[in-house]
Amino acid sequence: MTITKRKKSFIHYFPVYGCISTALIYAAVGVIALLSFFKVRDGGADESSMLALVNDYLVGKIFIYVILTGTLCYVIWRFYEAFTDPYRYGSHASGIAKRIGVCLSTLADIMIAYTAIRVLFHAGNIMLNGEPREEQQRVASILQEPWGNEIIILFGFLIIVTAITQFLYGVTKGYKERIDIDHYSKAFKIFTTIMAWSGFIARGVIIGIIGFFMIKSGITENAKLVVNTDKAFDFIGDHVGHIYFIIVAFGTICYGVFMFILGVAYDTDRD
């Protein structure tokens, strides 16, 4: 009996491009974090600073366009995935929760796309050394509005939920339904598991710290408490320990490696 393989539509290639773009940016952030730790460069271990740094060069601008289009492709795919349910989560309570989690997981990607657009059009006040000045100014303006602190607290809560989702996704191996590596060697599967486990936990830690300080800034109505990825790394190094800084930085690089593997072996319809 001949099995006819279904032809995939163009949107099924979006996550491939998106994952590889995500891999590039987080591997770069992890490397910059380590360079910052070893005093090779002064800060800048966050997505916006890294993009602003390379924007002065033609190759850098091309890199930013690659990141921007790839990130937008991934965001579109994740919403398409949540609504069409190719992994058959269903419409019961747990299925709906998983599909909402898929949408929430795009928050970081949406912010990267937003930052890339601002960098390309020289909008805002993005600091090359990683200072979250623009983020703090944005939060300060929201805090001046009616219900501003509640909005910031809510946004911080959503970031915390995203962080928890990252933890669970890595620890429970929720990514396995999206990656087709059954035909690879056992050693490669183990390597992929290590990269995923390390990467999702590292991303969960960084996102969780950002969410915590976002909530704290809303409660205290103090925008200066807002941190970005770079300052989340600094918090770990200054208040938790240098060894944990290095572990999370390596974990961020692992996340980049895993996302590249996921892009290459993405199973868009669980077939």
C-alpha positions as CSV (number, residue, x, y, z in Angstrom):
1,M,0.0,0.0,0.0
2,T,1.4,3.4,-1.0
3,I,1.2,6.2,1.6
4,T,0.6,9.6,0.1
5,K,2.4,12.3,2.1
6,R,0.3,15.4,2.5
7,K,1.7,18.5,0.9
8,K,2.4,21.2,3.5
9,S,1.1,24.8,3.0
10,F,3.6,27.7,3.1
11,I,2.6,28.5,6.7
12,H,4.1,25.2,7.9
13,Y,7.5,26.5,7.0
14,F,7.1,29.5,9.4
15,P,8.2,27.7,12.5
16,V,11.3,26.4,10.8
17,Y,12.5,29.9,9.9
18,G,11.2,31.3,13.3
19,C,13.0,28.7,15.4
20,I,16.3,29.2,13.6
21,S,16.0,33.0,14.0
22,T,15.3,32.6,17.7
23,A,18.3,30.3,18.0
24,L,20.6,33.0,16.6
25,I,19.5,35.7,19.0
26,Y,19.6,33.6,22.2
27,A,22.9,32.0,21.4
28,A,24.3,35.5,20.8
29,V,22.7,36.8,24.1
30,G,24.2,33.9,26.0
31,V,27.7,34.5,24.5
32,I,27.5,38.2,25.3
33,A,26.5,37.5,28.9
34,L,29.6,35.3,29.3
35,L,31.8,38.0,27.6
36,S,30.3,40.5,30.0
37,F,31.0,38.3,33.0
38,F,34.6,37.8,32.1
39,K,34.9,41.6,31.5
40,V,35.5,41.3,27.8
41,R,32.7,43.7,27.1
42,D,30.6,46.0,29.3
43,G,27.0,44.6,29.5
44,G,24.6,44.4,26.6
45,A,23.5,40.8,27.3
46,D,19.9,41.5,26.2
47,E,18.0,41.3,23.0
48,S,17.5,45.0,22.3
49,S,21.1,46.0,23.1
50,M,22.5,43.2,20.9
51,L,20.4,44.3,18.0
52,A,21.3,48.0,18.5
53,L,24.9,47.0,18.6
54,V,24.9,45.3,15.2
55,N,22.7,47.9,13.5
56,D,25.6,50.1,12.6
57,Y,26.8,47.6,10.1
58,L,25.3,46.4,6.8
59,V,25.7,42.8,7.8
60,G,24.1,43.7,11.1
61,K,21.1,45.2,9.5
62,I,20.6,42.1,7.4
63,F,20.9,40.1,10.6
64,I,18.2,42.2,12.2
65,Y,15.9,41.8,9.2
66,V,16.4,38.0,9.4
67,I,15.6,38.1,13.1
68,L,12.5,40.3,12.6
69,T,10.9,38.3,9.8
70,G,11.8,35.0,11.5
71,T,10.3,36.2,14.8
72,L,7.1,37.4,13.0
73,C,6.8,34.1,11.2
74,Y,7.1,32.2,14.5
75,V,4.5,34.5,16.3
76,I,2.1,34.0,13.4
77,W,2.6,30.2,13.5
78,R,2.1,30.0,17.3
79,F,-1.3,31.8,17.0
80,Y,-2.2,29.7,14.0
81,E,-1.3,26.6,16.1
82,A,-3.4,27.8,19.0
83,F,-6.5,28.3,16.9
84,T,-6.2,25.4,14.5
85,D,-5.0,22.9,17.1
86,P,-2.8,20.7,14.9
87,Y,-1.6,18.8,18.0
88,R,-5.1,18.0,19.1
89,Y,-5.2,19.5,22.5
90,G,-8.9,19.7,22.3
91,S,-11.5,22.1,23.7
92,H,-11.7,20.8,27.2
93,A,-10.3,22.8,30.1
94,S,-6.7,21.4,30.0
95,G,-6.6,21.7,26.2
96,I,-7.8,25.3,26.3
97,A,-5.1,26.0,29.0
98,K,-2.4,24.6,26.7
99,R,-3.6,26.6,23.8
100,I,-3.6,29.8,25.9
101,G,-0.1,28.9,27.0
102,V,1.0,28.6,23.4
103,C,-0.2,32.2,22.8
104,L,1.5,33.5,26.0
105,S,4.7,31.9,24.9
106,T,4.9,34.4,22.1
107,L,5.3,37.4,24.5
108,A,9.1,37.3,24.3
109,D,9.0,36.9,20.5
110,I,6.6,39.9,20.1
111,M,8.9,42.1,22.2
112,I,11.9,41.0,20.1
113,A,10.0,41.9,16.9
114,Y,9.0,45.2,18.4
115,T,12.6,46.0,19.4
116,A,13.9,45.0,16.0
117,I,11.5,47.5,14.3
118,R,12.5,50.2,16.7
119,V,16.2,49.6,16.2
120,L,15.9,49.6,12.4
121,F,14.0,52.9,12.5
122,H,16.2,54.4,15.2
123,A,13.3,54.9,17.5
124,G,13.5,55.0,21.3
125,N,16.5,55.1,23.6
126,I,18.1,51.6,23.5
127,M,21.4,51.5,25.5
128,L,24.3,49.4,24.1
129,N,25.5,48.6,27.6
130,G,22.2,46.8,28.5
131,E,20.7,49.6,30.7
132,P,16.9,49.2,30.6
133,R,16.3,52.9,30.3
134,E,13.8,52.6,27.5
135,E,11.8,49.9,29.3
136,Q,11.8,52.0,32.5
137,Q,10.6,55.1,30.6
138,R,7.8,53.1,29.0
139,V,6.7,51.7,32.4
140,A,6.9,55.2,34.0
141,S,4.6,56.6,31.4
142,I,2.1,53.7,32.0
143,L,2.2,54.3,35.8
144,Q,1.1,57.8,35.3
145,E,-2.2,56.6,33.7
146,P,-5.3,55.7,35.6
147,W,-5.0,52.0,36.7
148,G,-1.4,52.2,35.5
149,N,0.1,50.2,38.4
150,E,-2.6,47.5,37.9
151,I,-1.7,47.2,34.2
152,I,2.0,46.8,35.1
153,I,1.2,44.2,37.8
154,L,-1.0,42.3,35.3
155,F,1.7,42.4,32.7
156,G,4.2,41.2,35.2
157,F,1.9,38.4,36.2
158,L,1.6,37.3,32.6
159,I,5.4,37.3,32.3
160,I,5.6,35.1,35.4
161,V,3.0,32.7,33.9
162,T,5.2,32.6,30.7
163,A,8.2,31.8,32.9
164,I,6.4,28.9,34.6
165,T,5.3,27.7,31.1
166,Q,8.9,27.6,30.1
167,F,9.9,25.5,33.1
168,L,7.1,23.0,32.6
169,Y,7.7,22.8,28.9
170,G,11.3,21.9,29.4
171,V,10.9,19.6,32.5
172,T,7.9,17.7,31.1
173,K,9.4,17.5,27.6
174,G,6.3,19.1,26.2
175,Y,8.4,20.0,23.1
176,K,8.6,16.4,22.0
177,E,5.3,16.6,20.2
178,R,6.8,19.3,18.0
179,I,10.1,17.7,17.1
180,D,10.7,14.7,14.9
181,I,14.0,13.1,15.9
182,D,12.9,9.5,16.2
183,H,15.2,8.5,13.3
184,Y,18.3,10.1,14.9
185,S,20.8,8.3,17.1
186,K,20.3,7.8,20.8
187,A,23.2,10.1,21.6
188,F,21.6,12.9,19.6
189,K,18.3,12.4,21.4
190,I,20.1,12.7,24.7
191,F,22.0,15.8,23.5
192,T,18.7,17.3,22.4
193,T,17.0,16.6,25.8
194,I,20.0,18.2,27.7
195,M,19.9,21.3,25.4
196,A,16.1,21.6,25.9
197,W,16.1,21.0,29.6
198,S,18.9,23.4,30.2
199,G,17.6,26.0,27.8
200,F,14.0,26.2,29.0
201,I,15.0,26.3,32.7
202,A,17.5,29.1,31.9
203,R,14.9,31.1,29.9
204,G,12.3,30.5,32.7
205,V,14.7,31.9,35.3
206,I,15.5,35.0,33.3
207,I,11.8,35.6,32.3
208,G,10.7,35.0,35.9
209,I,13.1,37.6,37.3
210,I,11.9,40.1,34.7
211,G,8.3,39.4,35.7
212,F,9.1,39.6,39.4
213,F,10.6,43.1,39.1
214,M,7.8,44.2,36.8
215,I,5.2,43.3,39.5
216,K,7.4,45.0,42.1
217,S,7.6,48.1,40.1
218,G,3.8,48.2,39.7
219,I,3.2,47.6,43.5
220,T,5.7,50.3,44.5
221,E,5.0,52.5,41.5
222,N,8.7,52.7,40.9
223,A,9.7,52.2,37.2
224,K,13.4,52.2,38.1
225,L,12.9,48.6,39.4
226,V,12.2,47.3,35.9
227,V,14.9,45.0,34.5
228,N,15.6,43.5,31.2
229,T,17.5,40.3,30.3
230,D,20.9,42.0,30.9
231,K,19.9,43.2,34.4
232,A,18.3,39.9,35.2
233,F,21.7,38.3,34.5
234,D,23.3,41.0,36.8
235,F,20.8,40.2,39.5
236,I,21.8,36.5,39.4
237,G,25.5,37.4,39.5
238,D,25.2,40.0,42.3
239,H,22.6,38.3,44.6
240,V,22.6,34.6,43.8
241,G,26.1,33.7,42.8
242,H,28.6,33.9,40.0
243,I,28.4,30.2,39.3
244,Y,24.7,30.5,38.8
245,F,25.3,33.4,36.4
246,I,27.5,31.2,34.3
247,I,25.1,28.3,34.4
248,V,22.2,30.4,33.2
249,A,24.3,32.0,30.5
250,F,25.3,28.6,29.2
251,G,21.7,27.5,29.5
252,T,20.7,30.5,27.3
253,I,23.2,29.3,24.7
254,C,21.7,25.8,25.1
255,Y,18.3,27.3,24.4
256,G,19.7,28.7,21.2
257,V,21.1,25.3,20.2
258,F,17.8,23.5,21.0
259,M,15.8,26.0,19.0
260,F,18.1,25.4,16.0
261,I,17.5,21.6,16.3
262,L,13.8,22.3,16.7
263,G,13.8,24.4,13.6
264,V,15.5,21.7,11.5
265,A,13.3,18.9,12.8
266,Y,10.0,20.7,13.5
267,D,6.9,18.5,13.1
268,T,4.1,20.9,12.3
269,D,1.2,18.5,12.4
270,R,2.2,15.7,14.7
271,D,2.4,13.1,11.9
